[in-house]
């Protein structure tokens, strides 16, 4: 079985199934963490050890907060099936009749009337816009000239992906593990600097979104910063924030 430069046994011979490092040729891990970037220590930090044992859902050895095999969240003890709710096998339930509006006294007139329909406001929807970013790519080249081995893709149309579940994984699919992240950077042009589970967007019921890097090989930066975000620390996201991953990928978050 091939072994990646980091020492992991991999079922694939192009990119490591464990950490996403390129098996042959120039390694993006060393290229992206050249001297003078200010983020070398954080980007080169190894994933968390498997001291807490394998994933209870699929048995994959633990390498960080989220399982590389199935997306299990070790921090809250919930797998993807629990996070997204049970799968319905029967017919969908019928519509629930609305509650009658409550009556209340208007203190300005002394009259009684309805206080409203009782409907609760819904959280605004978020969308991730995925694109190959020439400016970010040039920043990566300035950090280390070895990155010129990875040519910027001449054609890469934007992709818009709705954040419609509690956990939205960002990374590259793994054929050996049978996992496909919701934001799949394996689609052409494949970003060679992305790990299989590079980062995760956590979407809350109140409409807020946070970003977590569970221990990617090359780190994750935000809004043009060269300093990677801390590993396994939730970073609040705002409308228009840009997430930089790999060699050229920028993901812009849009709300509403």
N, C-alpha and C positions, 0 to 999 in steps of 0.2 A: 504494500500500500504506500503511495507517495507520502513524503513528509515535507511540510511547508518550512520556509526559513525560520519560523517561530518554534518549530519542533512538534507541530500537531500532525497526527495521522489523518489523511484526507482521502475520502472516496472519490473525489474529483481531481483531475490532473491539471486543471487550468487555474482555479482559485481554491484556497483552503476552505473546506466545509465548516471549520470551527471558527476561524477568525477573519476569513475573507482575503488573506494575503495572496498575491500573485505567486504561483508555484515556480515559474521560471522567468528569466529576464529581470529587468529592474523592479525592485520592490517599492510599492507606493508608500509603505510604512516608513522606510528610511528617507524617501524623497520628500515626503510632506513634513518631516520633522527635522529639517536641516537647521544649522546654527543660525541664530539671530532672529528666529521667528517669535520668540517669547512664549511659545506654547508647546515646546518640545517635550517637556516633562509630562504635561497632562496628556498630550496626544500619544506618547509612547507608553503610557501606563498600562500594564497588563490587565486583562480582565480579572474579575474577582475569582478566587479559587473555588473549587467545588467542595469546600469544607462542610457545607450543609447537606451534601448528598445530591443524588440525581433528581431530575424532575419527577414529581409524583404522578404526573399524567402520562408521560411517554418514556421516561427513563433516561433521557438525554443528560449527560453530565452538566452540572451547573457552571456557567461562565460569567454570570452577571445577574441583574435583577430579573430579566426576561429570558425564558427558555429559548434557545436557538431552534429547537425542534418544533414546538407547538405554541410558543408565545405565552406560556404560563407565567404569571406574575408572582414571584417569590415573596414580594413585599406584602401583598395583601392575601396571598394564599388562594388565588382564584385563577382558573384556566380560562381560555377563550370561550368555552361553552358556557361557563358560569357567568362570565362578564357580559355576554351578549344575550343571555336568557335562554330558556328551554325552547326546543324546536317544536312547533305545533304539528300534531299529526291528525287532528280532527278538523272539522269545518270551522272557519273563523267565527267568533262570537258576533252576535247581532249588535246593532248600534245601541249605545246607552242613551236613554232619554235625558235631556238636559234638566238640571234641577230648576225648580221654579224660582224666579227672582225674589229675594227677600225684601220685605217692606221696612222702611225706616222713616222716622220723622225728620223733616227738613227744619233745622233750628231757625232758619231765616224766615220761614213762612208759617211754621207750625203745622204744615200739611204732611200727610203720610203718602208715601209712594215707593216705587221699586228703587232699589239701590244699585241695580245693574244686573247683568246676565249671570254673574258669578263665574265667568270664564277666566281661566288663569292664563297669563301671558306665556308664550312659548319662547324658548331660547333661540337666538338667531343662528342660522346654519353657517358652517365654515366650509371653505373650499381650499384645497392645496393646489397651487399652480406650479407644475414641475417643468423646468427648462434648463437647457445648457447655457451657462452664463459665461460669456467671453471675459468680462471684467474679473470675475472670480478666478477663471482659468489663468489669466495673466498674473494674478496675485500668487497663485500656486507656483508658477514658473519663476517668479522673482525669489521665492523662498528657496528653491533648489532647481538648478538647471537640468538635473537628471529627469525632471518631469516632462521635458520636451520629447521624451520617448513616447508619450501619450498624446496623440494628435487630437486637437479639438475637432469635434464632429461637424462636418460642413452642413448637415441637415438634421435638425432636431426640433420638430414641432412641439409646441407647448401641450402639456396634458393637464386636465383639470379633474381632480379626484375629490369627491365629497368626503368630509369627515363625519361619517354617519354611524359610528360605533364607538364604544368606550376606549378602545385601544386601536390605533392606526400605526402599524409598523412600517418603517422605512428601511429598505435594504435590497439585497439581491436574493432571488429565489435559490433554493437548494434542491437539486434533483435527487441527491442521495437521501435527504431527510424528508422530501416531499412537502416542503413548506414554500409558500408564496406570500410575501408581504403585501399589504394593501397598496403601498406605494413602491412598486417593483422597479428598481433601477437596473434590472437585467434586460429590460426591453431596449431595443436599439435606439440610440447608441449606448451600450452597456458602460456604466462608469466603473473603471477598474479600481477605484479607491474606496468603494463602498463595501462594508461588511454585510453578512447575511441578515443580521439584525443590527443595523447601524444606529438607529434612533427610534423612539416611540413617541407618538403624540397621544396624550391622555385627554379625552374629551369629557368634561363634567356635565351633569344634568343642568347646572345653572348657566351653561353656555360658555364657560371659560375653558381654555385649552392650555396645557403645559407641555413642555418638551423635555424628554429624558434621553440621555446617552447612556445605555447600559454597559458600556465598556468597549466601544468600537476600536478597531485597530488604529485608525488615523484621526479620530476626534471629530467633533462637530462644532462649527462656529456659527455666529448669528450676526446679521446686519453689518457685514464687512469687517468684523473684528478678526484679528489673527490669533486671539486667545481662545482656545477651545473651552466649551462649557464644562463644569465639573461632572465627573462620572457619577451616575445614579443620584443626581440632584434635579428636582423638578424646576424648570425655568418657565415662568409665566410668559405666554405669547399674547401679542396684540395684533390687531388688524394691520396688515402691511408688513409685518416682520418677515425677514428673509433668513432661511436656514441653509447653510452651505455644507455640502457633503461631498467627499471624494475629490475628484480632480476638476470637475466642471459643473456639478449639479447645484442649482439653487432652487429652493422650494419657497414660494411666497404664499403666506396665509392671507386669505380674504374672508371677511365676515359679512354675512348678509347677502 
